[in-house]
């Protein structure tokens, strides 16, 4: 039995609903209805809501980081421009309709204390992002500390953009990252 298309429809529906409304506000019946699968099929593929949430977060992580890397990889210029491109990509993301901040922070805030799989997915996502930014900064000649600082700028921009409903924090954080790169010991 091919579960691929049904699984993808369920994950698409879960991602849209969980991100827009929050995980606790969305029941399995809402996911079933939005995905067009039977409740039986839903539970065959995801035996619990926790399993669905974990699959949603893991897929979102891969997609989010993949989209960011594709954007940054397309930058033709010095390594420092690739670092700054992270903030350009964030600005585009912040301007998307329905932007609600970081799905991992939102999920952790809702369930992190009671759902170890959510906490692990959120921590894994943040650590992978921090490593990625650190690698970009290292390619630009910056130190590990500078990479950590720039990753924190990006995280702050994500949170501020979510709270203010503005894409402006991406540009502000980009400028701060530019200054950090310029001042970084080589």
C-alpha positions in Angstrom: 0.0 0.0 0.0 1.4 3.4 -1.0 1.1 5.8 1.9 3.2 8.6 0.2 0.5 10.8 -1.2 -1.8 10.5 1.8 1.1 11.1 4.2 2.1 14.2 2.3 -1.5 15.5 2.2 -1.7 15.0 6.0 1.6 16.7 6.6 0.7 19.6 4.3 -2.6 20.0 6.2 -0.9 19.7 9.6 1.8 22.2 8.7 -0.7 24.8 7.6 -3.0 24.3 10.6 -0.4 23.9 13.3 1.6 26.9 12.1 -1.5 29.2 11.7 -3.4 28.2 14.8 -1.0 26.4 17.1 -0.6 22.7 17.8 -2.9 22.5 20.8 -5.7 24.4 19.1 -5.9 21.8 16.2 -7.4 18.4 16.7 -6.7 15.3 14.6 -10.2 15.7 13.1 -9.3 19.1 11.7 -6.2 17.6 10.1 -8.2 14.7 8.7 -10.8 17.1 7.3 -8.2 19.4 5.7 -6.2 16.6 4.3 -9.1 14.7 2.8 -8.1 11.3 4.3 -10.2 9.1 6.6 -9.5 9.2 10.3 -8.5 5.6 10.1 -5.9 6.3 7.4 -4.6 9.3 9.5 -4.1 7.1 12.5 -2.5 4.3 10.4 0.1 6.7 9.2 0.4 8.7 12.5 -0.7 6.6 15.5 -0.8 9.7 17.7 -0.9 13.4 17.5 2.6 13.5 19.0 3.9 11.4 16.1 2.2 13.8 13.6 3.7 16.8 15.4 7.2 15.3 15.3 6.9 14.4 11.6 5.6 17.9 10.9 8.5 19.5 12.7 11.1 17.3 11.1 9.8 17.9 7.6 9.5 21.7 8.3 13.1 21.7 9.4 14.3 20.1 6.2 12.3 22.3 4.0 13.1 25.6 5.9 16.9 24.9 6.0 16.8 23.7 2.4 15.1 26.8 1.2 17.6 29.0 3.1 20.6 27.1 1.8 19.3 27.3 -1.8 18.9 31.0 -1.5 22.3 31.5 0.0 24.0 29.2 -2.5 22.6 31.3 -5.4 24.5 34.3 -4.1 27.4 35.1 -6.5 29.9 37.2 -4.5 32.3 37.2 -1.6 31.7 34.9 1.3 30.6 37.8 3.5 27.7 38.4 1.1 26.5 34.8 1.6 26.3 35.5 5.3 24.3 38.7 4.7 22.1 36.8 2.3 20.7 34.9 5.3 19.1 38.1 6.4 17.8 38.9 2.9 16.1 35.5 2.9 14.7 36.1 6.3 13.2 39.4 5.2 11.4 37.6 2.3 10.1 35.0 4.7 8.9 37.7 7.2 7.0 39.4 4.4 5.1 36.2 3.5 1.4 36.2 4.2 0.7 34.2 7.4 4.2 34.6 8.8 3.9 33.7 12.5 7.5 33.5 13.5 9.5 30.3 14.1 7.5 27.2 14.1 10.0 25.6 16.4 9.9 28.3 19.0 6.1 28.3 18.8 6.0 24.5 19.2 8.4 24.6 22.0 6.5 27.3 23.8 3.3 25.2 23.5 4.6 21.7 24.2 8.3 21.8 25.0 7.9 21.1 28.7 5.6 18.1 28.2 6.6 16.7 24.8 10.3 15.6 24.6 10.1 15.0 20.9 9.0 18.6 20.3 11.8 19.9 22.5 14.3 17.7 20.7 13.1 18.8 17.3 13.3 22.5 18.3 16.7 22.1 19.8 18.0 20.2 16.7 16.6 22.8 14.4 18.2 25.7 16.3 21.6 23.9 16.6 21.6 23.1 12.8 20.8 26.7 12.0 23.5 27.9 14.3 26.1 25.5 12.8 25.0 26.6 9.3 25.5 30.3 10.0 28.8 29.5 11.8 30.0 27.7 8.7 29.1 30.7 6.5 30.9 33.1 8.8 34.0 30.8 8.9 34.0 30.8 5.1 34.0 34.6 5.3 37.0 34.5 7.7 35.1 35.1 10.9 35.5 33.3 14.2 33.2 30.9 15.9 32.2 33.6 18.3 31.3 35.9 15.5 29.2 33.1 13.9 27.4 32.6 17.2 26.7 36.3 17.5 25.3 36.5 14.0 23.1 33.5 14.5 21.7 35.2 17.6 21.0 38.3 15.5 19.0 36.1 13.1 17.1 34.5 15.9 16.3 37.9 17.4 15.1 39.2 14.0 12.8 36.2 13.6 11.2 36.8 17.0 11.0 40.6 16.6 9.4 40.2 13.1 6.8 37.8 14.5 5.9 40.2 17.3 5.8 43.3 15.3 4.4 41.9 12.0 7.2 43.7 10.2 10.0 42.5 7.9 12.1 45.4 9.0 14.0 43.4 11.7 15.7 41.5 8.9 17.3 44.6 7.5 18.3 45.9 10.9 19.9 42.5 11.8 21.6 42.4 8.4 23.3 45.7 9.1 24.4 44.6 12.6 25.8 41.4 11.0 27.7 43.4 8.4 29.2 45.5 11.2 30.2 42.3 13.1 31.8 40.8 10.1 33.7 44.0 9.3 35.0 44.2 12.9 35.7 40.5 13.3 39.3 39.4 13.9 40.6 37.4 11.0 
